[in-house]
Each structure stands twice: as C-alpha cells, then as structure tokens.
Amino acid sequence: MSPKRSLLNPEETSGLLALLGREAHGYEAFQERTVLLEKPRILTRPSLRDRFVVEALAGALRIRVERNASPRVFSYITGRGPHRAIRQLCRKLRSFPRGPVHVIRRDVRDYTDSIPVHENAPLWHQLRELFPEALLYSNLKGALRPEVISREHPHPHSNRAGIPMGLTLTPWIAVLYLGPVDRWAEIEFPEDLYLRFGDDLLFASSSCERTLRFREELPQRLSGLGLESKKKKELDLVIRSNGRALREEQALGFKGSPAVEYLGRRILWSGHIALAGEKRSLLLREARSRIRNVITSFGHTPEKTPLPELSRPCAEALFGALDDLWDGSWRSDPKASTLAREINHPGEWRSLRIDLLRETLRILSGNTSLFPLRKTGWKTLIHEWGWRPKGLRVRKAP
C-alpha cells in the first residue's frame, strides 16, 4: 500500500522545504466536510497554497519515517506491503516447533482520529526527534493541528485529538506514532513474531507465557500514547491442526482454531495460505457478475439457458473468462497480485474452482448441483466443450 503521488517533483519539494526552513508559514483555516466511505469520515481540505506546503512537508516526513520505521511495520513503506507481511507470518509459523501457536490480534480504536494533538502530546516529542530544524518542525506542527471550519462550526477552531484526514501527511503519522509500541515488541519479544499493518497489530508465539505477557502489557503501551484497542475486534487464538483449545487455554481466554485470518487471507497452522471468508465471498461475487456479463453479451438469458444451447463463441468466451480467474488477469486492479501467487493451499484451489463451476451452472440453468446434471450441463462442460481446469479431478456421476 502506498499513498497517492505528490503534486511536486523532487526539485520543487527541495526548494519549498528550503524556504520553509527559513520562514514560518501562516496557514489559512482548513475546510472540513463529512463524506461517507466505509463509514462517515471527516475529510480536511487545505487551501491550494497550503496544499503545496503540506505536500513538501509530507515528502520530507516520508523520507525520515521510512528511515526510522521498524522492520515489523508493513503499511505504506516502500518495498513492503500486505503480501510481505503474510509471507513473514507463514515463514514464522513453519519455523515454530510443531506445537500450538498462540496469536493475539488487536485493532486500535479510531486510530488517526484519536491521536492526541494537545500541547504536551507524545506526537510532538516524536516529531521533534525527527525534525531538529525548528522552523520545519513548527510548520509541520501547524499543518497537523490547523484551525478548521465547517458548516456546523463556521468559526475557526483547533481540535485536541485527531490528525486531519485527507492530507498526504496522515499515512506517515500513522506509521510514526505507534513506533514506541513497535520497538518495545521488537526488543522484548525477539523470538516471537510481531507485525503491524496500519492500526492492525498481530503477535504470534509458541510460548503461552510470553503471549500472556504481551497481552497484559500492550494496553499500557497504547494508553501511554492516548490510544486503546477495539474491544469487539480483540482476538486471542491458539492455532492447532485440529483447531481445538485445551481447557487450560480456554480458561485463559484463548479460542481454538486451525488458522488465523489476517489482511484478507486465512493462514493455516501449517503455514499455507487460503482465502478469508469475506475475501472469498467478494471474489465469487465479482466472478458471478463477470459470468453474467459474458452470457448476456451473446444474447443468452441467465438461468434459462442450458449448456447444450450455448453458442460456440459464447462458450469459448465464458470458459476464457473462467480461465482468466485462475491467474487474476480479469481483476479490475492491474497491480493486484494474482491469486496463483497469493494462495498456496491445494484444497483451497480445488474448492474455489468447484464453487466457480457451481456459480456458472447456476447462472446458466438455475441448477447448482454438479454431478446430477449428468448428460446435460456437466458432461457438456467437461467433454463436448473441452474445458477442464487444471488440478480438478472429475469423478463419474453415479
């Protein structure tokens, strides 16, 4: 994941930073407006003049944050991302002794909206260490605690908590602010795995004792930064191949599971990767829409066209669309890595392919059953049209 590209090129950024290092910049009041994204969010919009200043400061902040960020942080930093975090988790699970693995997952409640910005807030001490230049620090502080106006509050005022949303500075403050927690976990638990992606924290250990110590001390570390975790999203797991927790582990608040869901993936005890339930549903929904579009584009009616009545061009286009699914080339985001690279659990691939075949048959004829179709849909799909996904073993209908 990476923030949007800066408006300024490197030369312009350097020139503007040199100017900001010599002069204090006076900001105009930032405009606030509420937009509905995943949930209502208050976005902050500076004036055009202030926006260029913020862009230049964000470029300087990015360089210094990336240089000092913990290797356990995977959000926004160049060369890192969710796939690297998942690979580290898989590698660590395989390296643990073949016993239970204890996992703690925590999400910080309203992370960037909760970061204190009053005069004695920890954020200013962190920024002072990164920016010993007094004027650069002062200009950065002014951008992070500006006067704001909105329809509800037309008079300029400053907030005591929360980083302005919508600024290119915000992602780098999100990386920076939890740095003390990252360093504490890295130093205190070198044998275990700690990962952070944004406000999503994960700890995995083969030691129940160290896991309990992490769980007990983490709230104090967050509280020292004026933060707390979301109670509804707190997850304490013990991962085993059979997915069960012992009574002693249940008494300590751990739930048994064969896998942990993290960043849209389901990481199994063996270190294999499968799709998380929500991600799988989204994938099938997108595939269902694509299959419908292919069928209707050839003049056929979904759910009323048996496979034998499909025209040859339509069948070839349909099976081509399904083949594209396996390598991810049909996805709307061209930068998205392919499913073949992300998923390495063989059972997951077979299950996903069968689900896609079920969706195809349901959309065509309204029948979701694979094998009782016998001489109609299933036989035609496999033999007459000559399409068979790799790795899918077809048993004969009874």
PAPAFI-441546 format. One line per field, with one value per residue (C-alpha): x negated, y, z; residue in three letters; chain. Coordinates in pm, whole numbers. Layout:
xx [X/...] .
yy [Y/...] .
zz [Z/...] .
code [ALA/...] .
unit [A/...] .
end
This chain:
xx [0/-134/10/110/-168/-286/-188/-550/-856/-1176/-1332/-1021/-997/-1359/-1314/-997/-1150/-1448/-1208/-1008/-1334/-1392/-1038/-736/-432/-95/183/537/821/868/1215/1382/1658/1820/1814/1949/1678/1687/1831/1879/1543/1446/1206/991/906/642/630/434/140/131/170/-167/-330/-173/-291/-651/-640/-492/-786/-1034/-836/-816/-1194/-1263/-984/-1089/-1447/-1347/-1048/-1061/-1106/-788/-572/-434/-192/-283/-659/-830/-911/-672/-303/-38/-188/-525/-352/-161/-479/-656/-368/-373/-751/-733/-455/-663/-967/-786/-806/-516/-305/-32/-86/68/188/301/476/564/705/654/984/1029/652/578/891/768/405/372/257/272/-41/-200/-101/-360/-338/-525/-814/-841/-838/-1094/-1335/-1280/-1293/-1556/-1517/-1293/-1107/-1042/-907/-690/-548/-476/-303/-88/25/113/303/459/756/1059/1404/1712/2082/2163/1880/1820/1575/1208/1115/848/911/742/733/714/488/661/789/722/373/67/-90/165/31/-321/-197/-8/-335/-533/-304/-294/-673/-729/-500/-681/-1023/-902/-768/-1083/-1315/-1111/-999/-1284/-1198/-836/-658/-508/-351/-172/24/177/366/383/143/61/-156/-235/-439/-490/-515/-191/-379/-526/-190/-18/-287/-236/142/108/-147/-7/288/44/-175/125/260/-71/-3/359/494/691/786/1130/1289/1511/1212/987/894/692/634/442/376/352/401/727/847/908/802/728/933/642/609/982/964/701/932/793/1014/909/870/684/598/583/737/507/520/784/606/653/314/327/128/-87/-182/36/243/615/876/1053/1431/1510/1248/1379/1737/1621/1424/1721/1949/1714/1684/2063/2101/1841/2007/2345/2196/2042/2369/2589/2340/2412/2789/2847/3069/2904/3061/3268/3002/2888/2527/2604/2789/2492/2339/1982/1841/2030/1899/1542/1575/1729/1457/1193/1332/1315/958/864/981/704/426/605/593/966/932/1015/688/398/149/324/108/252/442/196/-81/125/294/78/320/415/750/844/780/991/1273/1262/1274/1570/1752/1693/1830/2136/2191/2153/2409/2647/2633/2683/2962/3057/2919/2633/2572/2266/2290/2668/2663/2509/2568/2668/2458/2169/2089/2110/1898/1615/1623/1807/1660/1327/1279/1131/949/608/600/973/1043/1388/1548/1813/2176/2346] .
yy [0/343/695/893/1058/1404/1712/1832/1691/1639/1970/2167/1983/2062/2429/2464/2283/2517/2812/2656/2607/2985/3122/3034/2957/3100/2853/2950/2765/2414/2320/2013/1809/1475/1205/850/594/264/481/858/1032/1396/1498/1808/2024/2300/2596/2549/2748/2545/2223/2266/2332/2016/1812/1930/1854/1509/1433/1520/1330/1021/1000/1033/797/524/554/505/268/-75/-371/-512/-237/-315/-32/247/189/140/-225/-358/-441/-693/-977/-942/-940/-1256/-1427/-1341/-1487/-1809/-1839/-1791/-2045/-2303/-2223/-2278/-2624/-2841/-2750/-2493/-2132/-1855/-1550/-1208/-966/-609/-312/40/220/519/537/861/1026/952/1066/1347/1682/1900/2091/1808/1523/1246/1314/1643/1477/1218/1485/1695/1399/1363/1737/1917/2213/2449/2612/2284/2136/2444/2436/2063/2110/2385/2150/1871/2097/2360/2579/2424/2542/2352/2409/2307/2519/2821/2986/2871/2633/2368/2006/1847/1500/1359/1405/1576/1310/1350/1501/1327/1369/1140/796/880/998/666/481/702/732/363/343/309/5/-145/-101/-239/-556/-593/-567/-751/-1042/-1117/-1488/-1422/-1253/-905/-745/-415/-300/41/2/-380/-549/-921/-1119/-1490/-1709/-2074/-1968/-1916/-1731/-1470/-1431/-1357/-1101/-928/-925/-774/-504/-390/-189/6/85/205/403/589/716/807/507/190/-124/-209/-450/-608/-694/-838/-1191/-1442/-1771/-2091/-2249/-2626/-2863/-2990/-2636/-2714/-2536/-2718/-2641/-2457/-2241/-2172/-2063/-1808/-1666/-1841/-1986/-2286/-2250/-2424/-2086/-1710/-1455/-1166/-899/-1085/-1421/-1730/-1852/-2217/-2380/-2549/-2209/-2249/-1955/-1970/-1702/-1543/-1588/-1225/-1215/-1540/-1408/-1089/-1288/-1511/-1208/-1041/-1365/-1405/-1059/-1133/-1462/-1290/-1016/-1273/-1466/-1160/-1008/-1304/-1266/-1557/-1529/-1613/-1901/-2007/-2130/-2495/-2555/-2753/-2449/-2214/-2090/-2195/-1837/-1774/-2095/-2010/-1658/-1799/-2056/-1797/-1573/-1861/-1942/-1576/-1613/-1857/-1613/-1299/-1122/-1043/-835/-465/-363/-439/-406/-671/-980/-1295/-1548/-1814/-1623/-1550/-1884/-2192/-2428/-2702/-2778/-2410/-2403/-2710/-2576/-2235/-2386/-2606/-2305/-2116/-2409/-2418/-2046/-2092/-2373/-2187/-1874/-2075/-2311/-2229/-2565/-2556/-2932/-3052/-3428/-3495/-3289/-3597/-3583/-3216/-2946/-3128/-3371/-3094/-2860/-3111/-3318/-3152/-2807/-2949/-2720/-2859/-2652/-2782/-2978/-3055/-3427/-3517/-3837/-4008/-3944/-4242] .
zz [0/-88/-53/-359/-556/-457/-657/-652/-823/-615/-719/-626/-295/-210/-295/-93/206/195/204/491/680/667/712/925/710/809/734/642/815/668/540/696/530/611/342/351/277/468/745/784/769/819/542/573/273/292/56/-268/-132/189/-3/-176/160/307/5/55/428/355/125/399/663/442/399/772/881/635/757/1122/1090/1250/1010/1168/1007/659/574/327/339/3/-68/193/182/291/86/259/599/511/388/714/913/705/738/1115/1159/975/1192/1521/1683/1569/1867/1933/1826/2035/1841/1966/1727/1818/1625/1757/1807/1571/1530/1344/1489/1844/1825/2082/1940/2254/2353/2557/2323/2261/1886/1918/2103/1825/1555/1743/1729/1354/1280/1488/1248/1447/1156/972/1295/1355/1002/1030/1364/1214/936/1181/1421/1195/1261/1089/985/871/807/1163/1312/1083/1327/1316/1599/1674/1774/2075/1916/1567/1265/969/729/358/389/244/589/757/647/764/1102/1127/1068/1305/1607/1708/1673/2053/2058/1757/1919/2252/2086/1877/2180/2442/2220/1976/1950/1853/1564/1582/1273/1223/921/985/1311/1289/1534/1534/1776/1736/1969/2054/2421/2613/2888/2651/2477/2807/2893/2558/2611/2959/2871/2534/2679/2899/2598/2398/2692/2719/2366/2443/2247/2316/2125/1989/2234/1967/1749/2018/1917/2122/1939/1987/1649/1612/1322/1480/1564/1933/2251/2577/2885/3043/2731/2722/3086/2983/2717/2408/2136/1930/1553/1267/1113/1169/932/855/582/380/397/608/735/839/1119/851/703/393/266/187/127/423/421/338/62/-85/-94/-265/-522/-606/-630/-879/-1077/-1081/-1229/-1497/-1594/-1628/-1846/-2081/-2118/-2175/-2423/-2656/-2628/-2389/-2082/-1747/-1552/-1857/-2098/-2066/-2157/-2475/-2615/-2576/-2897/-2951/-2933/-2610/-2455/-2554/-2410/-2092/-2037/-2125/-1851/-1604/-1709/-1650/-1292/-1209/-1299/-1180/-1517/-1501/-1183/-1210/-1040/-1278/-991/-781/-748/-898/-694/-804/-626/-313/-248/-195/-20/-271/-109/-132/-507/-571/-356/-525/-873/-787/-639/-965/-1166/-942/-996/-1372/-1385/-1155/-1369/-1687/-1586/-1227/-1111/-856/-844/-1033/-1061/-1100/-1421/-1586/-1960/-1974/-1815/-1652/-1936/-2195/-1986/-1947/-2265/-2551/-2499/-2387/-2086/-1767/-1503/-1410/-1086/-1080/-1072/-1201/-1075/-1280/-1199/-1028] .
code [MET/SER/PRO/LYS/ARG/SER/LEU/LEU/ASN/PRO/GLU/GLU/THR/SER/GLY/LEU/LEU/ALA/LEU/LEU/GLY/ARG/GLU/ALA/HIS/GLY/TYR/GLU/ALA/PHE/GLN/GLU/ARG/THR/VAL/LEU/LEU/GLU/LYS/PRO/ARG/ILE/LEU/THR/ARG/PRO/SER/LEU/ARG/ASP/ARG/PHE/VAL/VAL/GLU/ALA/LEU/ALA/GLY/ALA/LEU/ARG/ILE/ARG/VAL/GLU/ARG/ASN/ALA/SER/PRO/ARG/VAL/PHE/SER/TYR/ILE/THR/GLY/ARG/GLY/PRO/HIS/ARG/ALA/ILE/ARG/GLN/LEU/CYS/ARG/LYS/LEU/ARG/SER/PHE/PRO/ARG/GLY/PRO/VAL/HIS/VAL/ILE/ARG/ARG/ASP/VAL/ARG/ASP/TYR/THR/ASP/SER/ILE/PRO/VAL/HIS/GLU/ASN/ALA/PRO/LEU/TRP/HIS/GLN/LEU/ARG/GLU/LEU/PHE/PRO/GLU/ALA/LEU/LEU/TYR/SER/ASN/LEU/LYS/GLY/ALA/LEU/ARG/PRO/GLU/VAL/ILE/SER/ARG/GLU/HIS/PRO/HIS/PRO/HIS/SER/ASN/ARG/ALA/GLY/ILE/PRO/MET/GLY/LEU/THR/LEU/THR/PRO/TRP/ILE/ALA/VAL/LEU/TYR/LEU/GLY/PRO/VAL/ASP/ARG/TRP/ALA/GLU/ILE/GLU/PHE/PRO/GLU/ASP/LEU/TYR/LEU/ARG/PHE/GLY/ASP/ASP/LEU/LEU/PHE/ALA/SER/SER/SER/CYS/GLU/ARG/THR/LEU/ARG/PHE/ARG/GLU/GLU/LEU/PRO/GLN/ARG/LEU/SER/GLY/LEU/GLY/LEU/GLU/SER/LYS/LYS/LYS/LYS/GLU/LEU/ASP/LEU/VAL/ILE/ARG/SER/ASN/GLY/ARG/ALA/LEU/ARG/GLU/GLU/GLN/ALA/LEU/GLY/PHE/LYS/GLY/SER/PRO/ALA/VAL/GLU/TYR/LEU/GLY/ARG/ARG/ILE/LEU/TRP/SER/GLY/HIS/ILE/ALA/LEU/ALA/GLY/GLU/LYS/ARG/SER/LEU/LEU/LEU/ARG/GLU/ALA/ARG/SER/ARG/ILE/ARG/ASN/VAL/ILE/THR/SER/PHE/GLY/HIS/THR/PRO/GLU/LYS/THR/PRO/LEU/PRO/GLU/LEU/SER/ARG/PRO/CYS/ALA/GLU/ALA/LEU/PHE/GLY/ALA/LEU/ASP/ASP/LEU/TRP/ASP/GLY/SER/TRP/ARG/SER/ASP/PRO/LYS/ALA/SER/THR/LEU/ALA/ARG/GLU/ILE/ASN/HIS/PRO/GLY/GLU/TRP/ARG/SER/LEU/ARG/ILE/ASP/LEU/LEU/ARG/GLU/THR/LEU/ARG/ILE/LEU/SER/GLY/ASN/THR/SER/LEU/PHE/PRO/LEU/ARG/LYS/THR/GLY/TRP/LYS/THR/LEU/ILE/HIS/GLU/TRP/GLY/TRP/ARG/PRO/LYS/GLY/LEU/ARG/VAL/ARG/LYS/ALA/PRO] .
unit [A/A/A/A/A/A/A/A/A/A/A/A/A/A/A/A/A/A/A/A/A/A/A/A/A/A/A/A/A/A/A/A/A/A/A/A/A/A/A/A/A/A/A/A/A/A/A/A/A/A/A/A/A/A/A/A/A/A/A/A/A/A/A/A/A/A/A/A/A/A/A/A/A/A/A/A/A/A/A/A/A/A/A/A/A/A/A/A/A/A/A/A/A/A/A/A/A/A/A/A/A/A/A/A/A/A/A/A/A/A/A/A/A/A/A/A/A/A/A/A/A/A/A/A/A/A/A/A/A/A/A/A/A/A/A/A/A/A/A/A/A/A/A/A/A/A/A/A/A/A/A/A/A/A/A/A/A/A/A/A/A/A/A/A/A/A/A/A/A/A/A/A/A/A/A/A/A/A/A/A/A/A/A/A/A/A/A/A/A/A/A/A/A/A/A/A/A/A/A/A/A/A/A/A/A/A/A/A/A/A/A/A/A/A/A/A/A/A/A/A/A/A/A/A/A/A/A/A/A/A/A/A/A/A/A/A/A/A/A/A/A/A/A/A/A/A/A/A/A/A/A/A/A/A/A/A/A/A/A/A/A/A/A/A/A/A/A/A/A/A/A/A/A/A/A/A/A/A/A/A/A/A/A/A/A/A/A/A/A/A/A/A/A/A/A/A/A/A/A/A/A/A/A/A/A/A/A/A/A/A/A/A/A/A/A/A/A/A/A/A/A/A/A/A/A/A/A/A/A/A/A/A/A/A/A/A/A/A/A/A/A/A/A/A/A/A/A/A/A/A/A/A/A/A/A/A/A/A/A/A/A/A/A/A/A/A/A/A/A/A/A/A/A/A/A/A/A/A/A/A/A/A/A/A/A/A/A/A/A/A/A/A/A/A/A/A/A/A] .
end
